[in-house]
Amino acid sequence: MIEFKAKDILRASGLSPLGISNLHVEKDRKKITSGHALSPLLLLRDKANTKVIIADGYHRMCSVYLLNEDATIPCKII
């Protein structure tokens, strides 16, 4: 397990954040604000393209990013 800031994960993946209008993002945001812990993200290093692939947890990452882009997110790297 390792932790990275939400903004760093987003930048390394090259993806744009989903907005609050996304049902899954809103659901995860509500979990966070009510104090529930979310599962760690599963990340994959794409060395050929020098990017990080979010294999599992993109909606969770977007939810955290929208609340606080400097928040750290637990991750597993494979």
Sequence and secondary structure as in RCSB ss.txt:
>XXXX:A:sequence
MIEFKAKDILRASGLSPLGISNLHVEKDRKKITSGHALSPLLLLRDKANTKVIIADGYHRMCSVYLLNEDATIPC
KII
>XXXX:A:secstr
 EEEEHHHHHHHHT     TTSHHHHHHHHHHHTT     EEEEEETTTTEEEEEE HHHHHHHHHH TT EEEE
EE 
